[in-house]
Amino acid sequence: MKLFSTIKKEKEYWLVDQVKQANVSEHDYEVAFNDLLEDWNHQEVDYLSLLMDETYETWLLKQGFHKVSVIVEYTTDLNTIDIQGSDISSIVLATSEISDETFANLYEQCRSGSANKNKLFTIEQIMESFELELGPDWRSHCLIFQKEGGPVGISIPHIESGTMEEGRLFYFGILPEWRGKGMGTVCHQHTLDALKGFGATYYVGSTDAANDAMIRVFEKNGCVLRDRKGIYRINRLKTV
């Protein structure tokens, strides 16, 4: 039974997410995570970032972790999504004339001023991670939203690894000059429709618990709160 999902970048990081299973005790999770943590130590990876239920917080702090923030997860049945008419259009990076460099610049602008506190990567590291996490056709997942001939925001929808029908977003963001104008709700709705095109039947989205704007977007598009987890991090001790 899978209790943790892990994304690994050799010598740099492990991103670990607790998979909540029915009838699994706290003790079983602790034993499984201790094994994972021991493996991480042996691999000499720079840091481990963990999403885990806050009931484990005291135990994790004793293990040497520090708390970064809290995320909330929202979900919805994609069969309920009904796209309303709007003047927002989208293009796919893979079939557009937009360069990877331009897309990276849009990504950087969208995450500027974000309420999300867990900012792990430079934009260079993010661009390198696309193929690792989304595969060689990652550009076909990258959407650029446009209005009046210019960009409004971006999103990167995909099917969660190990599933056939769970829709997720690698990233979603609106350019600073378009925030507070209802663009987030419309672009997010278009993204949910894109997930249906990928074969997803339901959506799970997450954001920092302090990101009120994104939470409002979730709720306006019919998403309901599913879970809440702490974000914890541990760095490998450097030896001289």
C-alpha positions in Angstrom: 0.0 0.0 0.0 1.4 3.4 -1.0 1.7 5.7 1.9 3.9 8.4 0.3 4.4 9.7 -3.2 7.9 11.0 -4.0 9.5 13.1 -6.8 13.3 13.0 -6.8 15.9 15.1 -8.4 19.3 13.4 -7.9 21.5 15.1 -5.2 19.1 18.1 -5.1 15.7 17.4 -3.6 12.9 15.0 -2.7 9.3 16.2 -2.8 7.3 13.9 -0.6 3.5 13.9 -0.2 1.6 11.8 2.3 -1.1 9.6 0.6 -3.9 9.3 3.1 -5.2 5.7 3.3 -8.1 4.4 5.4 -7.3 2.0 8.3 -3.6 3.0 8.4 -2.4 3.9 11.9 -0.2 6.9 12.8 2.4 4.4 13.9 2.4 2.8 10.4 2.9 6.1 8.7 5.8 7.0 11.1 7.5 3.7 10.5 7.1 4.1 6.7 8.4 7.7 6.8 11.4 6.8 9.0 12.4 4.3 6.3 12.0 6.9 3.6 14.0 9.5 5.6 16.8 7.0 6.2 17.0 6.4 2.5 17.0 10.1 1.8 19.9 10.5 4.2 21.9 7.7 2.6 21.4 9.3 -0.9 23.0 12.6 0.4 20.2 14.8 -1.2 20.3 18.5 -0.3 16.8 18.7 1.2 13.4 17.0 1.6 10.1 18.9 1.4 7.2 17.1 2.9 3.4 17.5 2.8 1.9 15.7 5.8 -1.1 16.0 8.1 -0.5 18.5 10.9 -1.2 15.8 13.5 2.4 14.6 13.0 3.9 18.1 13.5 5.4 17.6 16.9 6.9 14.3 15.8 8.3 15.9 12.6 9.8 18.8 14.5 11.6 16.4 16.8 13.0 14.7 13.6 14.7 18.0 12.6 12.0 19.4 10.2 10.9 23.0 10.3 7.4 24.1 9.2 7.2 26.2 6.1 3.5 26.8 5.8 0.1 25.0 5.3 -1.7 24.0 2.1 -5.3 23.4 1.5 -6.7 21.0 -1.1 -9.9 21.5 -3.0 -11.7 19.1 -5.3 -14.5 18.9 -7.8 -16.2 16.6 -10.2 -15.2 17.7 -13.7 -18.5 16.5 -15.2 -20.1 19.5 -13.5 -17.9 22.1 -15.3 -19.8 24.2 -17.8 -17.7 26.8 -19.6 -19.4 30.2 -19.9 -18.8 32.5 -22.9 -15.8 34.9 -22.4 -13.3 36.9 -24.3 -10.4 34.8 -22.9 -8.7 32.5 -25.3 -5.8 30.1 -24.8 -2.9 28.8 -26.8 -0.7 25.8 -26.2 3.0 26.3 -25.9 3.8 23.2 -28.1 1.9 24.5 -31.1 2.6 28.3 -30.7 5.4 30.5 -31.7 6.1 31.4 -28.1 9.6 30.4 -27.0 10.5 28.5 -23.8 12.3 31.7 -22.6 9.2 33.8 -23.1 7.1 31.2 -21.2 9.6 31.1 -18.4 9.3 34.9 -18.2 5.5 34.7 -18.0 5.8 32.1 -15.3 8.2 34.3 -13.3 5.8 37.3 -13.6 2.8 35.2 -12.5 4.5 34.0 -9.3 5.7 37.4 -8.3 3.8 38.8 -5.3 2.2 35.4 -4.7 0.7 34.6 -1.3 2.2 31.1 -1.5 5.1 30.8 1.0 6.6 27.5 -0.2 8.9 29.0 -2.9 11.4 26.2 -3.4 12.9 26.7 -6.9 14.5 29.3 -9.1 12.8 29.7 -12.5 15.7 27.8 -14.1 15.1 24.8 -11.8 11.4 25.0 -12.6 12.0 24.9 -16.3 14.4 21.9 -15.8 11.8 20.1 -13.8 9.1 20.1 -16.5 10.4 17.1 -18.4 11.2 15.2 -15.2 7.7 15.6 -13.9 5.5 15.9 -17.0 7.5 14.0 -19.6 9.1 14.9 -22.9 5.8 16.4 -24.3 5.6 18.9 -21.4 5.0 21.8 -23.7 1.6 20.3 -24.7 0.5 20.9 -21.1 1.5 24.6 -21.0 -1.4 27.0 -21.6 -1.1 30.7 -22.1 -4.3 32.7 -21.6 -4.8 35.8 -23.7 -7.2 38.8 -23.8 -7.1 41.7 -26.2 -4.1 40.2 -27.9 -1.9 40.0 -24.9 -1.1 37.4 -22.1 -3.3 37.3 -19.0 -1.9 34.2 -17.2 -0.7 30.6 -17.6 -1.6 27.2 -16.4 -0.1 23.7 -16.7 -2.8 21.0 -16.3 -1.9 17.3 -16.2 -3.0 13.9 -15.0 -1.6 13.0 -11.6 1.2 10.4 -11.9 -0.1 6.9 -11.0 -3.7 7.7 -11.8 -5.8 7.7 -15.0 -8.5 10.3 -14.0 -7.1 12.7 -11.4 -6.6 16.2 -12.8 -3.9 18.4 -11.3 -2.2 21.7 -12.0 1.6 21.8 -12.0 1.1 25.6 -11.9 -1.6 28.3 -12.3 -1.0 32.0 -12.2 -2.3 35.4 -13.4 -0.1 38.3 -14.4 0.0 41.0 -11.8 -1.7 43.7 -14.0 -4.7 41.4 -14.5 -5.3 40.4 -10.9 -8.4 41.5 -9.1 -10.4 41.6 -12.4 -12.0 38.2 -12.3 -9.4 36.7 -14.7 -8.4 33.9 -12.2 -11.9 32.4 -12.1 -12.3 32.4 -15.9 -8.8 31.1 -16.6 -9.1 28.4 -14.0 -12.5 27.3 -15.5 -10.8 27.0 -18.9 -8.1 24.9 -17.3 -10.6 22.6 -15.7 -12.1 22.1 -19.2 -8.6 21.3 -20.6 -8.2 18.6 -17.9 -11.5 17.0 -19.1 -9.8 16.9 -22.6 -6.9 15.0 -21.0 -9.3 12.4 -19.7 -9.6 13.6 -16.1 -12.9 13.0 -14.4 -12.1 14.9 -11.2 -9.8 17.7 -10.1 -7.6 18.2 -7.0 -6.1 21.6 -6.6 -4.0 23.0 -3.8 -2.7 26.4 -2.6 -1.3 28.0 0.5 -3.9 28.4 3.3 -3.1 32.2 3.2 -3.8 32.5 -0.5 -7.4 33.9 -0.2 -7.5 34.9 -3.9 -6.9 31.3 -5.1 -9.3 29.9 -2.5 -12.0 32.2 -3.8 -11.3 30.9 -7.4 -11.7 27.3 -6.2 -15.0 28.1 -4.5 -16.4 30.1 -7.4 -15.7 27.1 -9.7 -17.5 24.7 -7.5 -14.5 23.2 -5.7 -14.9 22.0 -2.1 -12.3 21.7 0.7 -10.9 18.1 0.8 -7.8 18.2 2.9 -5.3 20.3 4.8 -1.6 19.5 5.2 1.5 21.1 6.7 4.5 21.8 4.6 7.7 20.7 6.3 11.3 20.8 5.2 14.6 19.3 6.3 18.1 20.1 4.9 21.0 17.7 4.9 23.7 18.7 7.3 26.8 19.6 5.3 30.1 18.1 6.4 33.4 19.8 6.0 
